Amino acid sequence: MKDTLGKDIITPAQLTELIDLVKKLHGFDFSDYTKASLKRRLGRIMMLKKLDFYDLKHVLVNNPDFFQEFLEEITVNVTEMFRDPAFYKSLNRLVIPYLSTYQHAKIWCAGCSSGEEVYSLAILFKEEGLYKKSFIYGTDINTEVLKEARKGIYSLRKIKSYAENYLFTGLPGSITDHFTIMYDAAAIHSELRQNVLFSVHNLISDTVFNEFQMITCRNVFIYFETELQERILDVFYRSLCPLGYLCLGNKETIRSEGFRKKFKVIDQKENIYQKIGS
Amino acid sequence: MALDDNIISRWQQSETLLLGGSAGSFKILFHLIKILPHDLNKTVIIIIHRKKNFFSEIEKLFAENSRMFFREISDKDKIESNAIYIAPANYHTLIEKEGYFSLDVSEAVWYSKPSIDVTFESAAEVYSTKCTAILFSGANQDGAGGLLKLYQSGALTIVQDPGEAEMAEMPQSAINLNAATCVLTTKEIFELLQNST
């Protein structure tokens, strides 16, 4: 919870200035991020660090260590296990039967933040008997959140808050069955960490790195403008095997005419697509 | 200040109507969207607090009872006139100056996602005088700060009379911040919105 009053508002010109500065100094290009959200994130950093616009520029230029912190705050790392239970239900019903026909299924979870979605998929696969022949790659732009993802240790309070999500997915038992609990921490079962790998990948500047049977990229596109979304859709398209699946967030749809022809809608509501054509 | 010609004329000139509410506001909002004509010539954006994982009931009820085009917001939806949009649960809704919505899953504000403050603040940066915002009943302070930003940017800001709101805290917080152009009873709010042209 926070009071949003008294937050400095950045002018559009200042926003452009900052985007240019970050691009020149650190090679991260935020120019195709949606502006309202980016402005909000910048306002938040300025409030948390008690910096005005000029101070912010100053630390970005003169304090090399600040950038990692800046990156962590500017990208949204809020995630849940089994966010949108209906999506996991749909995945279970419509996609898993197909993934099960492969000898080996490779999954790419793009923009995985601290790993909750990767482990949610691992749990689902395990329950459906698919886990042992699958491998899940979790990638994110942010090295700090990936450290947490690799550990797979979350606060017990957080895991308990996902209990309702888990219940709605219809999976057996409860979410805590998949964790070892010690005091107020919950560590994902080591088995569920064996077939997952976390690494840094920048959707904006990096490209295809493997071929996948399924890619999930949920609630990442909301931060990107349409042209950038299309550029990344192309990376996904080229990264998928024929008839591979693409899962976007609950409120993210493929709008471009070109890509609508390249992806068949599997579930309109949950935004699950299948690659068609070649 | 009660309902007067100046307020009626500012409402009539508005191109956007923002409606925010939480506990105790559902019934009013439900009846309110029923009276809005299909050719209102304005965009209506509703932000109402609700739990995640219990989707579609509010949206369904509103959609069935609205005479205007009704839609739950999806990311990058174009903002059209003669349409009612409702902010989806478990996302913040932002307004881009190019005329579309963008969504955000970042931290809850005042324990709320969607947060009324977030949408109101972003609306304040995009819309200026041709905007009317109404804050209804609710049990927390979300919306008050955003309403103040709207007030400062020249919007007509209306707060439901806390004396008759089921939960007074939300409208009262807005009044305490001096964010309200006027405080109206539910009856007056309905009267105003019926004077749409």
Boltz contact constraints between the chains, C-beta under 6 A:
constraints:
  - contact:
      token1: [A, 1]
      token2: [B, 110]
      max_distance: 6.0
  - contact:
      token1: [A, 1]
      token2: [B, 111]
      max_distance: 6.0
  - contact:
      token1: [A, 4]
      token2: [B, 117]
      max_distance: 6.0
  - contact:
      token1: [A, 4]
      token2: [B, 145]
      max_distance: 6.0
  - contact:
      token1: [A, 5]
      token2: [B, 145]
      max_distance: 6.0
  - contact:
      token1: [A, 34]
      token2: [B, 102]
      max_distance: 6.0
  - contact:
      token1: [A, 36]
      token2: [B, 94]
      max_distance: 6.0
  - contact:
      token1: [A, 36]
      token2: [B, 96]
      max_distance: 6.0
  - contact:
      token1: [A, 36]
      token2: [B, 102]
      max_distance: 6.0
  - contact:
      token1: [A, 36]
      token2: [B, 122]
      max_distance: 6.0
  - contact:
      token1: [A, 37]
      token2: [B, 94]
      max_distance: 6.0
  - contact:
      token1: [A, 37]
      token2: [B, 102]
      max_distance: 6.0
  - contact:
      token1: [A, 37]
      token2: [B, 104]
      max_distance: 6.0
  - contact:
      token1: [A, 76]
      token2: [B, 106]
      max_distance: 6.0
  - contact:
      token1: [A, 78]
      token2: [B, 105]
      max_distance: 6.0
  - contact:
      token1: [A, 78]
      token2: [B, 106]
      max_distance: 6.0
  - contact:
      token1: [A, 78]
      token2: [B, 107]
      max_distance: 6.0
  - contact:
      token1: [A, 168]
      token2: [B, 53]
      max_distance: 6.0
  - contact:
      token1: [A, 219]
      token2: [B, 105]
      max_distance: 6.0
  - contact:
      token1: [A, 222]
      token2: [B, 75]
      max_distance: 6.0
  - contact:
      token1: [A, 222]
      token2: [B, 103]
      max_distance: 6.0
  - contact:
      token1: [A, 251]
      token2: [B, 74]
      max_distance: 6.0
  - contact:
      token1: [A, 251]
      token2: [B, 75]
      max_distance: 6.0
  - contact:
      token1: [A, 251]
      token2: [B, 88]
      max_distance: 6.0
  - contact:
      token1: [A, 251]
      token2: [B, 103]
      max_distance: 6.0
  - contact:
      token1: [A, 252]
      token2: [B, 75]
      max_distance: 6.0
